Amino acid sequence: MSESFMLSMFSLAMFLGSYLSGLVPLAFNLSENKMRYITVLGAGLLVGTALAVIIPEGVHALYMNELETTHEIHSDHKIVRRHLNEVAQEVKQVKVEDIHDHSKKLTPGSEHKHTNTSHSAIGVTLILGFVFMLIVDNFSSRLFHHHGSQVIDSSGSVVITKPKATWTATLGLVVHAAADGIALGAASATSRFNVELIVFMAIMLHKAPAAFGLVSFLMSDGVDRKRIRRHLLIFSLAAPLMAIFTFVLLKSRVREAYSVDSTGIAMLFSAGTFLFVATVHVLPEVQSHYEDRQFRAIELLILIIGCCFPIILSMGHKH
């Protein structure tokens, strides 16, 4: 099956999963404990997927691009040498020495430049993803304080008490959902089904509580059901549309203009967003329900299982 077809199926499943999860509070009463367990499992999957799948794949994509570029440089020099030997035997010694000198000047410098570029891009891109979500979260919180009763955090995992701002709550979650879409689109661009599947699972187990939390907040804020469904539809469409856009962008000719691999950059950026959501938002919110701010044994076990699950799924994967 083609990459675009698989991405379309995952995007459709992501949309339906998010939308149906958001409809649950309108039809059923799900216990707080069950929602907390789902939230903890989703956080564990985000951490495990970022550290064990997305970051290694992003680094691999960057350095594979570097190796291909270096190989092309060496191949070009070999072709030039062969051509000079065939065309001008009488000046062979001069020309070969020239091309050897040119190779010595160009190739090491080129390799060093590519190595430095790829190496520095890893840390910078991870931090950019983390800082991006930090800014989105901080900006959303400031708007909440300026508008007036209850609101959910940008992870969508819990409902907390703050001023009234229904559209601001939705906007914060939509931006975060778009970041999830970047992760899925970048994973699809790697042409590795199991990587795409792991990222999809991590996103879905995180998005279900987010959609649930969004609708719960809107209901508690007195928003009518028609408007709630409209907010939920916007939130549910954000990740699939961004995933498709990212995939098309990475597969287009635009990426050829850059010296480092765009797919690797996109994956490392999304890893930074995953780590922020899991470690700064979801897990501290779960701990805040208890006076000692510690996980209960069952929650800790679920978290560890979530972290390890992506490792198990990726064990059979070979580049």
N, C-alpha and C positions, 0 to 999 in steps of 0.2 A: 504493500500500500504506500502511496506517495506521502511525502511529508505534509503537504498542504491538506490532504484529506484527513490525516490523523489530527492535525491541528484543528481542523474544522469540527471534528467529532469531540475533541477535548473542550473546545470553546463552547460548543452547544451543551455539553454535559455540565460545564462550569456555570453557564447561564441558568440552566434548569435547576441545578443543585442549589445555587444561591437563591433563586426566586422561590423555590419550594420551601427551603429552610426558613425564609422570611415569612412565609404564610403560616408556619406552625403556630406562632403566638396568636394568630387570628382565629385558629380553630381548636387548639389544644393548650393545656397547661402542663408545661414540662418542668419538672422539679429543678430547683437551683443546684442541687448536688450533681445531677446528671449533666447539666449544662457546664458545670465547673470541670467535670471529668473530660468532657469533649474539648473544652478550652485548653486544659493542660496537655492532652494528647496532641492537639494541634500545635501548641507551642513547642513541644518536644520534636515533632516532625519538622517544624521550621528550622530549629537549631541543627538537627541531624542532617537535614537536606542541605542547608547552607554550608556546613563544615565538611561533610563527607561526600557530597555530590556536586553542588554548584561551584564551590571554590576550586576543587581539583579539575573539574571540566573547563572552567574559565581559564585557569593557568595552562592547561593542556592546549586549549585553542590558541592562546597567545604564542606559546613557544613552538607549536606546529607551524604557525604562520611564519615565525622567524626562521625555522629550519628550511621551509620551502623557499623563502627569499634567498637565504645563503646558498642553497643548492643551485638556484637559478643563476646566481652570480658566478659560481664555479663552472657551471655548464657553459655559460657564455664565453668565459676565458678559454676553455678547451676548444670550442668551435673556432674561435679566432686563431688560436695557435695552429690548428690543423689546416685552416685555410691559408695561412701565411706559408706553411711548409710546402703546400702543393703549388701555390702560385709563384713564389719567388724563391727558388732554391739558392740563387746567387747572393741574396741578401738575408738569408734565413737567420744567420747568427745575430745580426743586428736587430731584426724584428722580434725574434724570440726573446732577446734580452730586454727589449723595450716592453714587451707585453708582460714579462716576468716582473719587471720593476713596477709596472702599472698594477699588476695583481697584488704585489706586496703593499703598495700604497693604499689600494682601494679596498681589498677584501677584509683585512683585519679591522680597518676603521669601520667598514660597513657592519661587520659582525659585532664589534664593540658597541656601535650606535644602536643596533637592533636589540642587543642584550640589555643595555641600559634602559631603553625605551620600554621594553616588555616588563623588565623587573620593577621599574618604578610605577608602571601602570597598575600593577596588582594592588599594592597598598593604597594608592591614590583613589582608585575606583571603589574599593571596599569602603573607604572613609566617606567618599562622596555619597554613596548609597545610604550609609548610616546617618550622615549629616542632613541629607535631603528629608528623610523621615522625621528627624529631630525638628527641623524647621517647620514642616507641615504640622506636626503635633503641637508645637509651641504657638504657631499662628492660629490654629483652630482653638486652642485653649484661651488665647487672648480675645478672640471674637466671642466665645461663650461668656466670658466675664463682662463683656460690653453689652450683651443683649438681654439678659434677664431671666429658670427654675430647675430643670433637670437636663442632663445630657450624658451621652456615652463617650468613652474615650475613643481615640482613632483606631484602636484594635478591634472595637466592637464587642469585646468580650464581656463587659459588665456595664450596668447602669449605675451612674453616680449622680450626686446632687450638685447642680450648677445652674446658671441662668438659661433662659429660654432662647433657643436658636435652632429650629428644626432644619432649615436649609444649610446652616453651617455644619451641623452634625453630619448630614448627608454628604456635603462637599468634602469634609475630611475623610470620610470612608471611601468616597469615589476616587480621590487622589491615591489613597492607599491601595485600592483595588487595581488602579491603573499600574501601580508599581508591581503588583502580582502578575499582571498581564505581560509586563516586560520580561519577567522571569520565565513564563511559559513560552513566549515567543522566541526568546534566546535559546531555551532548551530545545525547541523544535528545530531551530536552525543548525543544531549540532548533528542532526540526522541520526540520533541515537534514541531508539524508542524507550529503552528502560530509564534513561535519564529524564526524558519527557514525562514518563509515567510517574516517577518518584516526585518530581516537581509538582505535577498535577494533583497528586494525592495530598501533598503538604499544603497546597493552596486551598483545596476543597475543605479539608478538616479545619482550616483557619477561617475560611469565608463563611462556613455554616453558622458558627457562633456570632460572627460579625453581622450577618443578615438578621439573625434572630435578635441580637441586641439592638439593631437599628429600629426594627419594627416595634419591639417592646418599648423603646424610648418614645417613639412617635405616638404609640397608643396611650402611654402614661401622660403625654403632653396634650392629649385631647384632640389630636389630628384625626379628621374623618377618614374612613377606610379607603375611599377613592384616592385621596391624596397620599395615603400610606403606600398604596400599590404603585403609585407614580414614582415616589421616592425609591421604593424597592426595585422597580424596573430600571431606573437610572443606575443604581448601585450594581445591579446584576449584569448590566451590559458593559460596564466600564472595563473589567478585566478581559473578557473575550475580545472586545474591539481593539484594546491596546495590544493583546497578544498577536492578533492578526496583523496589525500595523507594524509591530516590531519585526515579525517574521518576514513580511514583504520588504521592509527596509533593509534588513540584514542580507536578504537574498538578492537585492537589486544591485545595480552597478555602482551605487553610491559608496559601498564599502571598499571598492577597489582604490578609492582615492586616499585611503588612510594607510599608514605604515604598520599599524598594529591591528590585530583581528577584531572586528566590531562585535562578533558573537561573544568572544571572551570578555570584552569590556562590558557588554550588556549583562552577562551572567554574573560577573563579579559585583556590578552595581546592585543587582537584585539580591545577591547574597548579603550585602550590607543592609538593605531594607529588611530582609528576613530577620537578621540578628537583632536589629533595633526593636522590631515589633515583639519578638519573643522575649528578649531579656529586659527591655526597658518598660514595656507595657503589660503584656499578658501575665507573665509570672509574678511581678510585684502586685498586680491587682488581685490575683488568686491568694497570695500570702496576706494581703490586707484584710481578709475576712476573719483572720484569727488574731487574738491579742498578742501572742508570741511571734507573729509574722513568720511562722514556719509551716512547711508543707506537712500534711498528714501522710502516714505511711502509704496509703493507697494512691494518693496523688503523686508522691515521689516515685513509686513504682511505675505508674502510668507515664510520667515524664521520661523516665529512663527508657522505657519501652519505645516511646515515641522517638527519642534520640537515636536509638540503636536500629530501628526498623529500616531507615534508608540505607544503612551500612549493609544489612542483610540482603536487601533487594539489589544492591549494586555489586555484590560479591562476584557474581558470574560475569560481570561486564569487563570486556577487554577492549583496549583501543586498537 
